[in-house]
């Protein structure tokens, strides 16, 4: 590799994380440590009913019995669960009714992140936002407007108070407390998150969005998202996240559950940009998330789109259980790792219903000394007559010290199913680069163009505003990475 | 969890090992065997909790009563079972895992040494290569084999020797009592040597249920070429654990053709190729045509350690009835292995309504200037293709044979030996 390339790689490594600022705000932080008392404290703070407390305690007891997994393709850092604070909230008035009551410091934080919470300022009201700051939801916009259509979009805490029957019915129905170690932890200590319910036959009039921000030190973020699309409903949901630059690692262990009933469709998009740590791999977020959806009814559809550029370690497999006949599951992913970042991500498509279809498009880009793994499972049950899967996972390597790994598991127990899987590994083509530079485009821009082209299939799935952001994010992250 | 009965096989093996030690106290391999047995004791038999044995449950197999040593050698075996029409070869016969000098051809060819494994300990190639490769893996059956093997085939081809005829090794299972045998082979091809080895696995009528644990280590020296065929045409009482470990030097070529046909109830193949020098070429081809309640599992590892190497892998599974096929192909491209060209393809055709396929084509790439791809498909007979053929007056059965032939063609067409190719094509036809 030439010196010029080395320089460029160095630049790439040093590319600044522009969301790394902290907000100085008075916080209410629970003492460190994990025990039944912690769970009771969180539950009490949120004024939760008895059944939910019991549910949490059950999860905690299970968590305490579990061992850390060892199958993942990276060394799981030792995490001292007693050294984390499980609740951190900005000290504020008990209940917020209007924007004026929100702490101006918080408002400016979200303003800086480019998430205006003032409805007037949002262009024509395209996106309704639930802003989550550390452990609590700060503000959910456009609630009234959504209510007119019967759409419930609120923080998880409010949902527990106002719609306990829905929460009770669906909470843990897709990701049970015992699912895995981090799902158990989340079930025990989750603090807030978003709740969405789209009633029968309603097409949600705007994009719904949650913006997660970790701010406090020595805390973990454990939010829980539950989205229910009733028969014939449609919703598109976006999730974004950032965190300040800190030297110590912070844990983010969320659970997302999606339920699509008959003829319903849920589209879930994530642009994950947690702080990735510095160039030596110091600090950064451990992003250990359990995301799963179930196509419960016939003809339902769930689609996951993710653009993963942040986090020191990304470890998640958004999956779909295709239970209803003719249901559809999709997974589109771009995962970019650089410096010392690690990503072990992919999807699980469990085909149970007849004539179910799934499509997986995964694009991994690794630079520096990072490692990027695709791990996926496509499982066709004996009853999944005529099911169809298409999987494509491509890896792009930039630099000669990074790694790309694919671990696709394909299990077929029905002879009428048709499955295809293909994977390629390559670097940025010299001829492509030559073609572009020869036309007067400088090498940096050319790489950006090529990578964006490479990721296009996935970026196309994102709603407009997010697609623009994601494209910029990829370009910034890859500046100068001529390989 | 080890069940009571397995425990007894485990104890039986331990006792056999200890008796061996007592008898042949200063055995030249004593130390190697001891270390190997310790390794085996540490892990025990694999369970489905192990990633490499996830779909392959050996417990029912190990829960059977076995004797560990066969009876005295029979003087004849039905070698017609392994006959490949038109093939002229040097024939080596092993009966129940023991090299039979009486049944084998003598090989009076300059440069070629063929010996029973138990008589090869003084050979230079043996001391240099034995247990140097397979024992580095974590397969407990290899450790068990190293500790307990009694016989096998040792082949060494001198530098620059080019063999005129293939060596056909026939593994016959004939014992009327259930037998658990350990067979150990070592094939060394000298610099610029060229040879062809064909192995057939067959079962005589009336043979009791048996479990064969084969371990083969293969070394191809600089510029050497080895064509290696493994043909499983055994009977239902057959169960096989095969481990093939290949080590290649510069400019060498190794081709493995691995075929399984309806017959043996349980087959597990581990084929590992390490490309530890530049400009090495390896090809792995496989066909598994399964029927009845058969279980065939092919695990391969292609490990690119040095730059400018090429590997090519193509496996086809055709499952009928309630049979199960497993494929796990790993390709590693290590940090310094730039300019690697690695290709892997796995195609599966499910014919049996209750049949299942589990596949995991795995790529791990640590170098950027490489070309790697893998593909995997699972499907069934194309109804339109069937209709097309039937519309032209071809019976459904005949049409199916044609389609399976076409499906297998990618692999069968690569067979370097015409006789073997025709034989395999015939077996595909017969197996449907």
Interface residues (C-beta under 8 A of the other chain):
Chain A: X71 X382 X395 X397 X398 X399 X400 X401 X402 X403 X404 X405 X406 X407 X408 X409 X410 X411 X412 X413 X414 X415 X416 X417 X418 X419 X420 X421 X422 X423 X424 X425 X426 X427 X483
Chain B: X51 X335 X338 X348 X350 X351 X352 X353 X354 X355 X356 X357 X358 X359 X360 X361 X362 X363 X364 X365 X366 X367 X368 X369 X370 X371 X372 X373 X374 X375 X376 X377 X378 X379 X380
